[in-house]
Amino acid sequence: MQLIQPIKVQQLIDKLKDQELYVHIEQTTGAYAAHMDSSKHPASSFLTNARIRYSHGAISGNGPYRVGLKMTHGWVYSEGLTHYEDMETERLILAGHDSQGKLIVALQLSPKPF
């Protein structure tokens, strides 16, 4: 994975617009590490292979970044993104890592299930 380059990520967001896609989104604030550090509040969210179609999508911020995807009946929104997979051509894979390199947030879009 590479550090996010907003212009490249925006191009990928635009390329996937108005298509039936599968989304994978997850977020954790220490759920995986709470057993090692009781000061961590164990919270997480996970959604995979839900089908979406968005009419508008944008990346914003100065890093960490946020991505919002406007759907007919709502939004998909992810904040804290730091990296993207630059070897992908059909999927968008974004992740946010903390200062220790641990995954904090992920947003992935694909025309095929994960």
C-alpha positions in Angstrom: 0.0 0.0 0.0 1.1 3.6 -0.7 0.3 6.8 1.0 -2.8 8.3 -0.4 -2.4 10.6 -3.4 -5.8 12.4 -3.5 -5.8 13.0 -7.2 -5.2 9.4 -8.0 -7.8 8.2 -5.5 -10.4 10.7 -6.8 -9.8 9.3 -10.3 -10.5 5.7 -8.9 -13.7 7.0 -7.1 -14.9 8.6 -10.3 -14.2 5.5 -12.3 -16.4 3.3 -10.1 -19.3 5.8 -9.9 -22.8 4.7 -11.1 -22.0 1.0 -10.9 -23.3 -1.8 -8.8 -20.5 -2.5 -6.3 -19.7 -4.5 -3.3 -18.5 -2.5 -0.3 -16.4 -3.6 2.6 -16.0 -1.2 5.5 -14.5 -1.7 8.9 -13.4 0.5 11.8 -11.7 -0.4 15.1 -10.6 1.8 18.0 -8.8 -0.9 19.9 -11.2 -3.9 19.8 -8.3 -6.2 18.7 -5.9 -4.9 21.3 -8.2 -4.2 24.3 -7.0 -7.5 26.0 -3.4 -6.1 26.0 -4.3 -2.5 27.1 -7.3 -2.0 29.3 -7.3 1.8 28.5 -8.4 1.0 25.0 -12.2 1.2 24.5 -13.1 -1.9 22.5 -15.2 -0.7 19.6 -15.4 -1.8 16.1 -17.7 -2.0 13.0 -17.6 -4.4 10.1 -19.7 -4.6 7.0 -18.8 -6.7 4.0 -20.3 -7.5 0.6 -23.2 -5.1 0.9 -24.2 -3.8 -2.6 -24.2 -0.1 -3.2 -24.3 2.3 -6.1 -23.2 5.9 -5.6 -23.8 8.9 -7.8 -21.1 11.1 -6.4 -18.0 10.4 -4.5 -15.2 12.6 -3.1 -12.0 12.4 -1.1 -11.2 15.4 1.1 -8.8 16.5 3.8 -5.1 17.0 4.1 -4.3 13.6 5.6 -5.6 11.5 7.1 -8.3 11.7 4.5 -12.1 11.1 4.4 -14.2 9.7 1.6 -17.9 10.2 1.1 -20.1 8.3 -1.4 -23.6 9.8 -2.1 -26.2 7.1 -2.7 -29.9 7.5 -3.6 -30.9 6.9 0.0 -27.9 7.9 2.1 -24.2 8.1 2.4 -21.2 5.9 2.9 -18.5 7.8 4.8 -15.1 6.8 6.0 -12.6 9.0 7.8 -9.0 8.5 8.9 -7.7 7.0 5.6 -4.0 7.1 5.0 -3.1 4.5 2.4 -4.4 3.0 -0.9 -3.6 0.0 -3.0 -2.0 1.4 -6.1 -1.8 -2.0 -7.9 -5.5 -2.4 -8.2 -7.2 -1.6 -11.5 -10.9 -2.7 -10.9 -11.2 -2.2 -7.1 -10.6 0.7 -4.7 -8.9 -0.4 -1.5 -8.3 2.3 1.1 -7.0 1.9 4.7 -6.1 4.0 7.6 -3.2 3.0 9.9 -2.2 4.4 13.2 1.4 5.5 14.1 2.2 1.9 14.9 1.0 0.7 11.6 -2.1 -1.0 12.9 -5.3 -0.9 10.9 -7.9 1.6 12.2 -10.2 1.9 9.2 -10.8 0.3 5.8 -13.0 1.1 2.8 -13.0 -1.1 -0.2 -15.2 -1.1 -3.3 -15.3 -3.8 -6.0 -17.6 -5.0 -8.8 -17.1 -8.6 -7.4 -17.6 -9.8 -3.8 -14.7 -9.8 -1.5 
